[in-house]
Structure formats: structure tokens, C-alpha cells
Amino acid sequence: MRCITKHAVLYTEMITTGAIIHGGEERHLRYNQEEHPVAIQLGGSDPKDLAHCAKICEDYGYDEINLNVGCPSDRVQNGRFGACLMAEPQLVADCMAAMSDVVNIPTTVKTRIGIDDMDSYEHLYQFVDTVKQAGVKTFIIHARKAWLSGLSPKENREIPPLKYDVAYQIKKDFPDLEIIVNGGVTTLDQVDDHMQHLDGAMIGREAYHNPYFLAEVDNRFYDQNYDIPSRIEVAEEYCDYVKSQLEQDVYLGHMTRHILGLFHAQPKGKLWRRYLSENAYKKGAGHEVIEEALNLFR
């Protein structure tokens, strides 16, 4: 992503407090300096553990700490974190207060608009109002409710209808807060539309499956005037990163899988995906696999 946009804020996957405390800090928290600005998303519900991990993350240099109050998976619910925390706004406030007390970087919340039958606007209003008392100034709202039973995490990202107007109303009712919308955003024109009502948009699946659509984001939203790199130039720059990681014994397939969508909807895009998929996993495969795949477009 940093080969495509220098300014969009990047978010990690959700990392649980238990993984950090018991699974090795370096393994879960290491990143490259080029990734700034980068926010880490934590999963947890124990204020003491979250404060401990927040301090560790700040020491690692992260620019923001985001608490996940939106993931609906069974495993997450069993750990009493994720979307089920929407039913416990005071606990979320306690968690946020504990983290903000020990760090100097922003602490933010990512949430849904509701869960199960707790999906009225009044409930969401109360949730935001309670959590903001802990000093939270930024809420990222996935504009779908979550069903904690009956739907898989994948289905929860697709089946509950998007209700952007709910996020818009939260901004009207809390104009002092930074409200960022998430869910279903696939074009920069849609981002423009949301920015007429809100402070930003978070893009998840489209940024992964079709990353190059963000190539214009710096010029369009961050007042830059860059020469936009071509897809080939992005891949060539990424190759330099791949070479450095291969020297550290990182498996090539773990890196090429993230660029399968670089030529999304382009002529020979399917050939690109197939070539990488068939060759990156072969024993001894190196960065040459990417170079050879790029020959499809040269």
C-alpha cells in the first residue's frame, strides 16, 4: 500500500491482548518504518491488559491504537471482545480510559451500528455518548449491524444492509467527534460522497482485492501533486521489499499473495494471478517470480 499511497492511514489486522502478552511482542508488532502512518487494532476487554498492550504498542512507534468493537466471530465472542462489547458501553469506556491514561497517541474505537436486537439508533447513541466520556474523539463506524449468531463473519460483512444514514446522524448529533465510515466503499467517488457528511472513510476489502484504485488518493484527498506510479512501477518497488524479506527467510508466497489484485480488472490480470499462485510456492522461488510475471505486461 505504501508503494501506492504515502498518506492514507494503514490499519493492522486485529491483534488480541493475549497474543501480545503470551505470543511474543516482536512477532505480532514488528512492521516497517515505511508503513507510517500506521494504526494498530487491538482486541480485548480487560482494561489492565489493554493498557499494558497499548503502552507496548506506543513504544513500538504506532501512530494510533484502535479498539475493535465490531468483529462478530464466535472465537472473538468467547473471548468477550469484538462486537459483543457493544452491549457493554461502560466496559468499553473503561478500556479506552485505561489505554489513554498510559499513552500519548490517539486511542480510537471501531464499532458496528448495532448487534442482534440491540440495533436501535438510541442504543448506538448511548454507546457513543458513554464511550466518548472516556476521552475518545474518533469513532470508525461499520454501517452494518452484526448478528452474533446465525451468520458467519463473512456473511456479517455482506448480508446486514448498509445504513450510512445512521453514521451521518451520529455526526450530526456529535459534531465535535471525528466520525469515519466503513463498509461497502469501493470507489473514490463514494469516498467523496461520504466526505460531504463525515470526516473520512475506511476501506477494507476493496483495498485488498483492488489496491491500485487508491493510486489517486494522495492527490485527491491529501493535497499532493504526485506523478502517479503505474502498476508495473508499484510491483517493481515492491520487489525491492521482497528481496530484503527473502534475505530474512520470509517465505515468498506470504508476500506475493498480497499483490494478486494489483492488476485487478486489467487485461492479463488473471494470468498475473495464476502465474504468481502457481510459482511463488515452489521450492527456492525468489523475487524473479514477480519479475517474470511482470513480463506479461511489458
Backbone bond lengths (Angstrom), bond angles and torsions (degrees), N, CA, C in turn:
res aa  C-N    CA-C-N  psi(-1)  N-CA   C-N-CA  omega(-1)  CA-C   N-CA-C  phi
1 M - - - 1.460 - - 1.523 111.44 -
2 R 1.313 116.52 -34.13 1.462 118.51 -179.25 1.528 112.03 -71.58
3 C 1.313 117.99 -17.22 1.463 120.41 172.49 1.525 110.18 -76.30
4 I 1.336 117.41 -14.86 1.459 122.82 -175.50 1.519 111.43 -106.65
5 T 1.332 117.59 -43.66 1.460 122.16 179.41 1.520 109.72 -136.75
6 K 1.318 116.08 131.63 1.470 120.66 -179.10 1.519 112.17 -92.41
7 H 1.326 117.92 -13.41 1.460 119.79 -169.02 1.528 114.56 -116.94
8 A 1.323 119.06 -25.79 1.461 119.36 179.33 1.533 109.34 -59.57
9 V 1.318 116.30 138.89 1.468 120.30 179.47 1.524 109.00 -75.35
10 L 1.322 116.11 129.88 1.457 121.38 178.76 1.525 109.71 -99.31
11 Y 1.334 116.09 142.54 1.463 121.78 178.37 1.516 109.76 -117.88
12 T 1.330 116.02 139.36 1.454 119.79 175.36 1.519 109.66 -73.97
13 E 1.313 116.16 169.37 1.458 119.55 166.00 1.528 107.88 -65.42
14 M 1.331 116.15 165.31 1.458 118.69 177.31 1.529 110.00 -69.71
15 I 1.323 115.16 130.97 1.462 121.58 177.73 1.524 107.26 -120.56
16 T 1.304 117.26 126.74 1.458 119.83 -176.69 1.525 110.89 -78.50
17 T 1.324 114.98 155.01 1.465 119.57 177.20 1.520 110.55 -60.87
18 G 1.334 116.57 -37.60 1.466 119.67 179.54 1.511 112.26 -62.44
19 A 1.342 116.78 -37.76 1.465 120.09 179.55 1.520 110.63 -64.17
20 I 1.335 116.31 -39.34 1.461 119.57 -179.74 1.523 111.36 -71.67
21 I 1.329 115.84 -43.50 1.465 119.96 -176.24 1.518 111.89 -71.14
22 H 1.335 116.49 -39.21 1.464 120.01 -173.58 1.528 114.27 -109.69
23 G 1.339 117.32 -14.60 1.456 119.15 -172.30 1.507 115.65 -105.99
24 G 1.310 117.42 4.53 1.455 119.15 178.47 1.510 112.42 98.41
25 E 1.321 116.37 114.37 1.463 120.95 -177.83 1.529 112.14 -60.56
26 E 1.319 116.24 -49.50 1.457 120.49 -172.84 1.522 111.17 -59.98
27 R 1.303 116.25 -41.40 1.463 120.80 -177.66 1.524 111.56 -61.03
28 H 1.329 117.27 -40.24 1.457 120.87 -174.34 1.525 113.91 -92.84
29 L 1.311 117.95 -24.17 1.458 119.94 -169.84 1.521 114.45 -109.49
30 R 1.320 117.99 -11.52 1.458 119.47 -177.77 1.529 110.86 -65.18
31 Y 1.302 115.53 140.31 1.465 121.38 175.70 1.518 107.50 -151.97
32 N 1.334 116.72 175.53 1.457 120.90 179.50 1.522 110.19 -98.31
33 Q 1.318 116.19 144.39 1.462 120.59 -176.29 1.531 112.18 -60.24
34 E 1.323 116.84 -26.34 1.465 120.06 179.10 1.528 112.42 -63.43
35 E 1.334 116.92 -15.79 1.464 119.97 -173.11 1.530 113.55 -77.29
36 H 1.319 118.79 -13.98 1.473 120.20 179.71 1.525 110.77 -60.56
37 P 1.361 117.64 143.84 1.460 126.92 -2.96 1.529 111.26 -76.33
38 V 1.336 115.11 132.31 1.461 120.13 -177.47 1.522 109.97 -134.05
39 A 1.326 114.93 132.21 1.460 122.14 178.63 1.516 109.15 -108.06
40 I 1.321 116.34 145.04 1.456 120.48 175.74 1.518 108.70 -104.15
41 Q 1.329 116.34 136.08 1.459 120.58 177.97 1.518 109.19 -103.83
42 L 1.314 116.18 122.96 1.458 122.11 -179.19 1.523 110.85 -103.96
43 G 1.326 115.11 150.43 1.453 122.01 172.08 1.513 108.67 -120.53
44 G 1.311 116.78 129.65 1.457 120.40 179.75 1.508 110.31 170.01
45 S 1.334 116.07 170.56 1.466 119.54 179.91 1.521 112.02 -142.58
46 D 1.318 117.39 4.86 1.456 120.70 177.47 1.527 108.36 -98.94
47 P 1.337 117.89 114.59 1.469 119.68 -176.10 1.520 113.48 -55.84
48 K 1.333 117.35 -38.93 1.465 120.23 -178.98 1.526 111.08 -65.15
49 D 1.350 116.43 -45.54 1.467 120.20 179.80 1.525 110.85 -65.29
50 L 1.328 116.23 -41.05 1.464 119.17 -179.78 1.522 111.01 -65.16
51 A 1.329 116.79 -40.19 1.464 119.37 177.87 1.522 110.88 -63.12
52 H 1.328 116.09 -42.25 1.470 121.01 178.66 1.532 110.52 -59.65
53 C 1.350 116.06 -46.80 1.463 120.19 -177.97 1.522 111.64 -71.60
54 A 1.330 116.82 -34.51 1.468 120.05 178.84 1.519 110.49 -61.01
55 K 1.326 116.46 -42.28 1.461 120.23 179.47 1.525 110.94 -64.50
56 I 1.323 116.53 -40.82 1.461 120.73 177.41 1.538 109.82 -61.20
57 C 1.331 116.43 -44.18 1.468 120.96 -178.45 1.527 110.89 -64.76
58 E 1.323 116.22 -39.26 1.462 118.78 177.29 1.521 110.26 -63.45
59 D 1.321 116.37 -40.71 1.462 119.87 179.03 1.531 111.56 -64.49
60 Y 1.331 116.40 -27.75 1.466 120.35 176.82 1.528 111.81 -77.06
61 G 1.321 116.93 -9.86 1.459 119.95 175.22 1.510 116.17 98.17
62 Y 1.336 117.55 9.77 1.464 118.59 178.24 1.526 110.42 -63.32
63 D 1.333 116.08 150.41 1.457 121.56 -175.34 1.525 113.35 -91.11
64 E 1.314 117.31 -14.87 1.473 121.77 -176.69 1.519 108.13 -160.72
65 I 1.331 115.74 149.42 1.462 120.94 174.47 1.523 107.39 -119.70
66 N 1.321 116.04 123.07 1.451 122.58 -176.38 1.527 109.50 -114.94
67 L 1.323 117.02 130.07 1.463 121.15 177.80 1.518 109.45 -95.40
68 N 1.324 116.37 126.91 1.458 121.51 -179.75 1.529 109.90 -81.51
69 V 1.338 114.47 114.42 1.465 120.76 173.74 1.531 107.01 -124.20
70 G 1.333 114.77 41.04 1.455 118.63 -175.52 1.509 115.50 -138.33
71 C 1.337 117.88 -18.64 1.468 119.88 -176.13 1.521 110.18 -74.64
72 P 1.358 117.60 128.32 1.463 120.29 -174.08 1.526 115.40 -101.93
73 S 1.337 119.40 8.80 1.458 119.39 -173.06 1.521 112.25 -66.04
74 D 1.340 116.42 152.65 1.466 121.49 179.73 1.516 110.80 -58.72
75 R 1.323 116.80 -42.45 1.472 120.26 -177.52 1.523 110.44 -60.99
76 V 1.334 115.41 -39.54 1.462 119.63 179.42 1.526 110.62 -68.03
77 Q 1.346 116.21 -42.47 1.463 118.96 179.65 1.519 111.28 -61.51
78 N 1.331 116.36 -40.30 1.456 119.84 -179.97 1.520 111.91 -62.43
79 G 1.326 115.59 -25.41 1.457 119.87 176.89 1.514 112.83 -90.19
80 R 1.356 115.40 3.61 1.467 122.56 179.34 1.524 112.11 58.72
81 F 1.317 115.16 48.00 1.456 119.32 170.49 1.516 108.88 -149.31
82 G 1.318 116.28 177.59 1.449 119.44 -173.46 1.524 110.44 86.18
83 A 1.350 116.06 -149.08 1.461 120.90 -171.59 1.525 113.41 -62.81
84 C 1.325 118.10 -29.20 1.469 119.37 -178.69 1.524 111.68 -60.60
85 L 1.331 117.64 -20.53 1.464 120.63 179.42 1.527 112.26 -69.22
86 M 1.334 117.46 -13.92 1.459 118.32 175.66 1.516 111.66 -60.80
87 A 1.327 116.59 -22.94 1.469 120.94 178.34 1.524 111.77 -79.46
88 E 1.342 117.14 -7.18 1.462 121.16 -177.41 1.529 110.46 -130.49
89 P 1.317 116.97 67.35 1.469 119.27 -175.94 1.526 113.69 -59.91
90 Q 1.347 117.83 -34.63 1.462 118.39 -179.29 1.520 110.91 -68.24
91 L 1.343 117.48 -35.70 1.461 120.20 176.23 1.528 110.33 -64.15
92 V 1.336 117.07 -41.75 1.468 120.48 177.44 1.530 109.71 -61.10
93 A 1.326 116.27 -42.55 1.467 119.86 178.42 1.528 110.48 -61.56
94 D 1.331 116.49 -41.67 1.470 120.32 178.72 1.524 110.86 -62.76
95 C 1.331 116.16 -40.53 1.473 120.52 178.76 1.522 110.66 -63.90
96 M 1.335 116.08 -44.58 1.455 119.53 -178.53 1.528 111.24 -66.68
97 A 1.324 116.64 -39.57 1.462 119.87 178.81 1.519 110.48 -63.87
98 A 1.344 116.66 -40.80 1.464 120.44 -179.36 1.519 110.93 -62.52
99 M 1.332 116.84 -39.77 1.466 119.73 -179.95 1.526 111.48 -71.76
100 S 1.318 116.40 -45.91 1.466 118.96 -176.82 1.527 111.69 -65.97
101 D 1.330 116.73 -23.35 1.470 120.11 178.92 1.528 112.27 -69.06
102 V 1.341 117.23 -22.68 1.469 118.94 -172.58 1.528 112.86 -113.70
103 V 1.349 118.17 -4.83 1.466 119.71 -179.19 1.530 109.74 -127.17
104 N 1.316 115.16 160.85 1.460 121.60 178.53 1.529 112.60 -107.77
105 I 1.336 116.42 -1.06 1.465 120.43 178.54 1.525 109.28 -94.87
106 P 1.335 118.46 161.09 1.464 120.55 -178.35 1.524 112.59 -62.20
107 T 1.334 116.01 142.00 1.463 122.35 172.01 1.520 106.97 -116.09
108 T 1.326 116.48 126.40 1.459 121.93 -172.53 1.521 110.36 -128.12
109 V 1.323 116.05 167.22 1.467 122.03 -177.47 1.520 109.03 -124.80
110 K 1.335 115.94 136.00 1.469 121.21 170.75 1.522 107.42 -113.29
111 T 1.319 116.29 124.74 1.453 120.38 -172.72 1.525 111.51 -137.54
112 R 1.314 116.36 171.94 1.464 123.35 169.83 1.534 108.26 -95.95
113 I 1.340 116.71 -178.70 1.462 119.46 175.94 1.527 110.81 -90.72
114 G 1.342 116.60 -7.81 1.460 120.28 179.00 1.508 110.53 171.19
115 I 1.322 116.03 171.00 1.464 121.72 176.72 1.522 109.19 -136.54
116 D 1.324 115.63 140.96 1.467 122.14 176.81 1.537 110.36 45.66
117 D 1.337 116.48 -124.82 1.464 119.82 -179.28 1.525 112.16 -89.34
118 M 1.329 116.81 -1.51 1.470 120.47 175.44 1.524 107.93 -90.95
119 D 1.317 115.91 66.98 1.465 119.61 -172.03 1.519 113.10 -126.79
120 S 1.328 116.56 17.60 1.460 118.51 177.37 1.525 110.38 -76.85
121 Y 1.321 115.39 157.41 1.468 118.55 176.94 1.522 110.34 -63.06
122 E 1.319 115.87 -34.53 1.464 120.40 -179.54 1.523 111.01 -60.33
123 H 1.330 116.81 -38.75 1.467 119.35 179.15 1.517 110.91 -66.56
124 L 1.337 116.91 -43.80 1.468 119.80 179.09 1.527 109.96 -63.84
125 Y 1.318 116.85 -41.84 1.470 120.88 178.54 1.525 109.99 -58.27
126 Q 1.335 116.34 -46.26 1.464 119.89 -179.30 1.526 111.16 -63.99
127 F 1.352 115.70 -38.56 1.461 120.08 179.28 1.533 110.10 -61.27
128 V 1.327 116.47 -50.86 1.465 120.31 -178.90 1.527 110.27 -63.10
129 D 1.325 116.34 -43.55 1.460 120.54 -177.83 1.527 111.35 -62.33
130 T 1.343 116.58 -38.91 1.466 120.70 179.71 1.521 111.22 -69.76
131 V 1.323 116.26 -46.19 1.462 120.23 -175.05 1.525 111.42 -70.13
132 K 1.312 116.62 -33.72 1.476 118.28 -179.13 1.529 111.60 -66.02
133 Q 1.346 116.35 -21.49 1.466 119.66 177.89 1.530 111.28 -64.49
134 A 1.330 116.57 -20.10 1.463 120.94 177.99 1.521 111.68 -84.26
135 G 1.323 116.97 5.55 1.458 120.92 177.93 1.515 114.51 95.79
136 V 1.329 117.59 5.70 1.460 120.78 179.52 1.523 109.33 -71.40
137 K 1.323 115.28 128.40 1.467 120.19 -178.20 1.521 112.72 -111.43
138 T 1.352 117.22 -11.27 1.465 120.65 -176.49 1.521 110.44 -128.92
139 F 1.323 115.55 126.72 1.465 122.27 175.34 1.521 108.36 -123.02
140 I 1.318 115.89 126.64 1.467 121.82 173.30 1.521 106.20 -100.50
141 I 1.316 116.66 117.98 1.460 121.16 -172.27 1.518 110.69 -110.95
142 H 1.334 115.77 111.60 1.462 120.78 170.12 1.523 105.69 -75.67
143 A 1.324 116.59 111.64 1.462 121.95 -167.20 1.526 113.28 -77.70
144 R 1.318 116.34 38.96 1.457 123.46 171.31 1.522 108.51 -129.38
145 K 1.327 116.55 149.82 1.457 118.53 168.09 1.518 107.95 -77.41
146 A 1.317 117.30 168.77 1.462 122.48 176.65 1.518 108.91 -123.52
147 W 1.317 115.43 134.36 1.458 120.68 171.29 1.530 107.66 -93.85
148 L 1.324 116.37 119.60 1.461 120.05 -176.05 1.522 112.28 -78.20
149 S 1.324 117.42 -12.55 1.467 120.70 173.73 1.519 107.53 -143.10
150 G 1.313 115.48 146.85 1.464 120.42 177.71 1.509 114.78 100.04
151 L 1.335 117.47 -22.45 1.462 120.95 178.23 1.514 109.61 -126.01
152 S 1.329 116.56 142.63 1.456 120.97 174.54 1.526 109.03 -75.85
153 P 1.348 117.97 164.37 1.467 119.25 175.40 1.527 112.40 -54.68
154 K 1.346 116.77 -39.55 1.466 119.70 178.44 1.524 110.41 -63.31
155 E 1.330 116.84 -44.70 1.465 119.99 179.88 1.529 111.11 -65.53
156 N 1.336 116.25 -33.14 1.460 119.91 179.01 1.527 111.95 -68.86
157 R 1.331 116.94 -16.33 1.461 120.02 175.79 1.518 111.81 -89.28
158 E 1.329 117.27 -6.33 1.455 119.80 -172.12 1.525 114.70 -129.77
159 I 1.339 117.69 -37.12 1.463 120.14 -171.13 1.525 113.94 -82.29
160 P 1.337 120.43 -50.77 1.475 117.72 178.33 1.518 110.10 -59.54
161 P 1.323 117.82 132.83 1.468 119.76 -175.32 1.525 112.83 -66.02
162 L 1.318 115.18 146.76 1.467 120.98 174.60 1.518 109.71 -74.72
163 K 1.320 115.83 135.48 1.459 121.63 179.42 1.525 108.69 -131.43
164 Y 1.320 114.71 75.82 1.463 120.03 -177.82 1.530 111.44 -61.15
165 D 1.338 116.30 -30.22 1.462 119.19 -177.74 1.526 111.69 -61.29
166 V 1.342 116.63 -26.57 1.465 119.80 178.33 1.527 109.94 -67.34
167 A 1.342 116.58 -43.75 1.470 119.96 177.03 1.527 110.41 -64.49
168 Y 1.343 116.91 -38.91 1.455 120.32 178.55 1.533 110.89 -61.45
169 Q 1.338 115.93 -39.84 1.463 119.51 -178.56 1.523 111.10 -68.51
170 I 1.341 116.85 -36.92 1.468 119.75 176.44 1.528 109.89 -59.42
171 K 1.322 117.00 -41.47 1.468 120.31 178.55 1.529 110.67 -63.53
172 K 1.336 117.07 -39.47 1.462 119.93 178.80 1.532 110.65 -64.63
173 D 1.341 115.27 -39.56 1.465 119.54 -176.91 1.524 112.91 -80.25
174 F 1.333 116.28 -22.22 1.471 120.76 178.88 1.533 108.85 -129.31
175 P 1.313 117.56 65.91 1.478 120.30 -174.26 1.527 113.66 -62.95
176 D 1.334 116.73 -18.85 1.466 119.81 -179.32 1.518 112.17 -81.46
177 L 1.342 117.13 -11.88 1.464 120.65 -179.33 1.530 110.91 -91.87
178 E 1.339 115.13 152.90 1.467 120.88 171.47 1.528 107.03 -88.64
179 I 1.321 116.50 117.16 1.456 121.97 -178.45 1.527 108.94 -114.63
180 I 1.321 115.27 122.81 1.464 122.77 -178.21 1.519 108.01 -118.91
181 V 1.319 117.12 133.31 1.456 120.73 -177.00 1.522 110.47 -96.37
182 N 1.315 115.51 149.31 1.464 122.79 177.80 1.523 107.89 -137.93
183 G 1.340 114.75 148.60 1.454 119.22 175.46 1.519 113.09 114.60
184 G 1.332 116.14 114.89 1.457 120.86 171.57 1.512 116.67 76.43
185 V 1.332 118.30 7.66 1.465 120.30 -178.72 1.526 109.42 -83.23
186 T 1.332 116.70 120.85 1.466 120.49 -175.89 1.523 113.74 -127.75
187 T 1.331 117.66 -6.25 1.467 119.89 -179.90 1.528 109.80 -139.05
188 L 1.327 115.80 157.89 1.462 120.32 177.22 1.524 111.24 -72.30
189 D 1.346 117.56 -24.92 1.459 119.41 174.34 1.533 110.11 -64.92
190 Q 1.329 116.60 -37.41 1.464 119.60 176.48 1.529 110.74 -65.24
191 V 1.336 116.29 -39.00 1.459 119.60 175.55 1.523 109.79 -58.78
192 D 1.340 116.27 -45.04 1.463 121.08 177.81 1.528 111.11 -55.50
193 D 1.324 115.63 -44.88 1.467 119.79 -179.29 1.525 110.98 -61.69
194 H 1.336 116.36 -45.38 1.465 120.01 -179.68 1.533 111.28 -64.59
195 M 1.316 116.07 -34.15 1.461 119.56 -178.00 1.530 112.65 -69.41
196 Q 1.333 117.24 -12.12 1.462 119.95 173.64 1.529 110.78 -72.59
197 H 1.344 115.62 -18.92 1.463 120.46 -175.94 1.526 113.20 -118.68
198 L 1.328 115.91 -27.37 1.466 121.25 -170.14 1.522 110.80 -127.69
199 D 1.334 114.94 -174.92 1.462 120.49 -175.34 1.531 113.41 -100.34
200 G 1.329 117.10 -8.38 1.456 118.54 -179.49 1.508 111.31 175.85
201 A 1.321 115.37 175.36 1.458 122.11 178.07 1.524 108.75 -137.07
202 M 1.315 115.96 136.46 1.467 121.80 173.78 1.522 107.98 -102.18
203 I 1.313 115.91 133.98 1.462 121.29 -177.55 1.519 108.17 -118.27
204 G 1.311 116.34 125.52 1.453 120.96 -177.36 1.511 113.16 -107.22
205 R 1.332 116.21 -85.58 1.466 120.07 -172.70 1.524 113.32 -60.87
206 E 1.331 117.54 -41.92 1.464 119.11 -177.41 1.522 111.35 -64.32
207 A 1.346 116.59 -34.83 1.466 119.88 178.53 1.513 111.18 -65.44
208 Y 1.329 116.43 -26.46 1.465 119.60 179.46 1.525 111.50 -87.12
209 H 1.324 116.77 -45.25 1.468 120.30 -175.27 1.528 112.93 -79.98
210 N 1.329 116.83 -25.11 1.463 120.83 -177.26 1.527 109.15 -141.48
211 P 1.336 118.22 61.49 1.475 120.71 -170.10 1.515 114.78 -61.62
212 Y 1.326 117.76 -29.57 1.463 119.27 -173.65 1.531 112.92 -68.55
213 F 1.327 117.94 -13.92 1.461 117.96 178.88 1.535 110.97 -66.33
214 L 1.334 117.14 -12.32 1.464 120.88 176.84 1.525 112.76 -89.66
215 A 1.318 117.40 5.87 1.475 119.88 -175.57 1.525 112.36 -61.12
216 E 1.318 117.90 -27.62 1.465 120.90 -178.20 1.525 112.67 -95.82
217 V 1.329 117.92 2.25 1.468 119.76 -170.15 1.523 112.28 -66.11
218 D 1.332 118.53 -36.19 1.468 119.79 -178.25 1.526 111.29 -66.38
219 N 1.327 116.31 -43.87 1.460 119.84 -179.82 1.537 111.65 -69.63
220 R 1.307 115.59 -34.03 1.468 120.11 -173.53 1.530 113.33 -83.31
221 F 1.334 116.88 -34.53 1.461 119.32 -172.86 1.533 114.32 -120.42
222 Y 1.318 117.19 -11.25 1.465 119.43 -177.24 1.529 112.55 -121.46
223 D 1.340 115.87 18.29 1.471 121.90 173.78 1.524 113.43 55.45
224 Q 1.314 115.80 37.15 1.463 120.58 176.20 1.524 109.24 -98.93
225 N 1.303 115.40 170.46 1.467 120.54 178.55 1.520 108.93 -139.18
226 Y 1.335 115.23 58.07 1.458 121.17 -176.31 1.527 111.00 -84.05
227 D 1.314 115.28 153.90 1.461 120.09 162.39 1.524 106.33 -77.08
228 I 1.304 117.13 119.66 1.464 120.74 -175.47 1.523 109.57 -71.84
229 P 1.336 118.19 125.80 1.462 119.82 -179.84 1.522 110.91 -69.90
230 S 1.312 115.46 149.45 1.461 119.48 175.75 1.529 109.19 -76.79
231 R 1.307 116.04 167.04 1.463 119.48 176.68 1.527 111.06 -59.69
232 I 1.332 116.18 -38.74 1.464 119.72 179.27 1.523 110.32 -63.95
233 E 1.335 116.82 -42.39 1.466 120.22 179.21 1.524 111.41 -64.26
234 V 1.326 116.73 -36.87 1.467 120.51 176.29 1.528 110.55 -61.81
235 A 1.335 115.66 -46.04 1.466 119.93 -179.27 1.524 111.44 -65.40
236 E 1.326 117.02 -37.30 1.468 120.12 179.36 1.524 110.76 -66.71
237 E 1.336 116.60 -39.66 1.462 118.79 177.56 1.532 110.55 -67.13
238 Y 1.318 115.44 -38.45 1.465 119.89 177.95 1.522 110.77 -63.19
239 C 1.323 115.78 -32.46 1.471 120.41 178.78 1.526 111.06 -58.70
240 D 1.318 117.44 -37.69 1.467 120.39 178.15 1.525 110.74 -60.72
241 Y 1.328 115.96 -41.07 1.468 120.90 176.16 1.526 110.69 -63.87
242 V 1.339 115.81 -43.98 1.466 120.53 -179.55 1.526 110.70 -58.90
243 K 1.317 116.63 -43.30 1.465 120.35 179.33 1.532 110.95 -58.98
244 S 1.319 116.63 -44.49 1.473 119.83 -178.58 1.514 110.86 -65.77
245 Q 1.334 117.14 -35.59 1.462 120.19 -179.40 1.531 111.76 -75.04
246 L 1.315 116.08 -35.31 1.465 119.21 177.09 1.523 110.82 -61.81
247 E 1.325 116.28 -34.02 1.467 120.27 177.74 1.523 111.52 -66.27
248 Q 1.344 115.98 -19.24 1.462 120.97 177.58 1.524 111.23 -101.29
249 D 1.344 114.89 17.48 1.470 122.54 176.30 1.527 113.67 66.15
250 V 1.338 116.76 27.05 1.459 119.84 172.51 1.527 107.86 -77.77
251 Y 1.313 116.21 136.00 1.459 122.84 -176.52 1.528 110.60 -70.84
252 L 1.324 117.54 129.95 1.456 122.29 -175.52 1.533 112.01 -56.49
253 G 1.315 116.98 -42.52 1.463 120.05 -177.88 1.512 114.03 -60.62
254 H 1.331 116.13 -26.92 1.462 119.53 177.93 1.523 111.70 -71.13
255 M 1.324 116.52 -17.76 1.468 120.28 179.86 1.517 112.33 -101.59
256 T 1.326 118.12 -38.19 1.460 119.60 -177.70 1.530 111.85 -70.81
257 R 1.326 118.23 -26.08 1.467 118.71 -178.51 1.528 111.24 -63.87
258 H 1.326 116.44 -23.16 1.462 119.58 -178.00 1.527 112.82 -83.92
259 I 1.314 118.77 -7.61 1.471 120.10 179.01 1.531 111.54 -115.29
260 L 1.329 116.76 14.16 1.461 119.25 179.06 1.522 111.39 -61.40
261 G 1.326 117.52 -30.39 1.461 120.77 -177.43 1.511 115.02 -90.56
262 L 1.318 117.80 5.75 1.465 120.27 -175.91 1.527 112.34 -60.21
263 F 1.325 117.09 -34.69 1.466 120.93 179.87 1.531 110.55 -107.11
264 H 1.331 115.93 34.91 1.460 122.13 178.66 1.527 110.81 -54.87
265 A 1.330 115.54 131.44 1.475 123.21 176.04 1.524 113.19 62.88
266 Q 1.338 117.09 18.54 1.456 121.56 177.17 1.532 110.09 -102.48
267 P 1.345 117.50 152.22 1.466 118.91 172.79 1.532 109.81 -54.64
268 K 1.296 116.62 134.02 1.463 124.55 -178.54 1.538 112.96 71.71
269 G 1.334 116.66 9.23 1.455 119.58 178.10 1.520 112.57 -61.24
270 K 1.332 116.70 -38.13 1.468 120.27 178.11 1.519 110.94 -67.26
271 L 1.345 116.72 -36.03 1.466 119.92 177.96 1.531 110.54 -65.53
272 W 1.332 116.14 -38.02 1.472 121.55 176.83 1.530 110.23 -59.06
273 R 1.335 115.68 -49.60 1.467 119.97 -178.62 1.519 110.58 -63.27
274 R 1.336 115.79 -41.08 1.463 119.03 -177.73 1.516 111.27 -67.37
275 Y 1.329 116.05 -42.36 1.473 118.64 -178.04 1.525 110.89 -63.04
276 L 1.334 116.06 -45.81 1.466 118.50 179.39 1.523 110.84 -64.07
277 S 1.322 116.63 -43.74 1.461 120.62 -177.08 1.525 111.89 -63.66
278 E 1.330 116.89 -36.70 1.462 120.30 -176.17 1.526 112.91 -82.80
279 N 1.341 117.71 -22.94 1.468 119.43 -171.78 1.524 115.72 -113.56
280 A 1.311 117.67 -22.27 1.470 119.56 -176.49 1.517 112.51 -69.30
281 Y 1.323 116.88 -19.40 1.463 119.80 -175.15 1.523 113.14 -97.79
282 K 1.322 115.70 1.66 1.464 119.00 179.47 1.527 110.81 -74.38
283 K 1.278 116.07 147.60 1.469 120.87 -178.85 1.533 110.23 -59.13
284 G 1.316 115.20 130.90 1.453 120.37 178.09 1.511 114.94 80.66
285 A 1.343 117.15 5.54 1.472 119.96 -178.68 1.523 110.25 -64.01
286 G 1.345 115.53 137.58 1.459 120.62 -179.67 1.515 111.40 -126.26
287 H 1.333 115.55 -166.18 1.466 120.48 -176.54 1.528 112.00 -63.02
288 E 1.350 115.71 -17.16 1.461 118.99 179.34 1.532 111.35 -59.05
289 V 1.334 117.14 -26.52 1.462 120.29 179.22 1.531 110.18 -60.03
290 I 1.319 116.71 -41.51 1.470 120.04 179.00 1.526 109.99 -68.80
291 E 1.333 116.37 -43.13 1.462 119.85 179.56 1.523 110.38 -59.41
292 E 1.320 115.99 -43.09 1.466 119.62 -179.54 1.527 110.97 -66.62
293 A 1.327 116.96 -37.74 1.460 119.81 177.92 1.531 110.20 -65.45
294 L 1.333 117.16 -34.51 1.464 120.39 179.59 1.525 112.28 -67.30
295 N 1.325 116.98 -22.66 1.461 119.75 178.48 1.520 111.63 -62.79
296 L 1.332 116.48 -17.71 1.458 119.71 175.99 1.528 111.45 -61.98
297 F 1.334 116.15 -24.91 1.466 120.46 -172.74 1.538 112.77 -111.64
298 R 1.311 116.79 -1.62 1.466 119.55 -177.30 1.518 111.55 -95.15
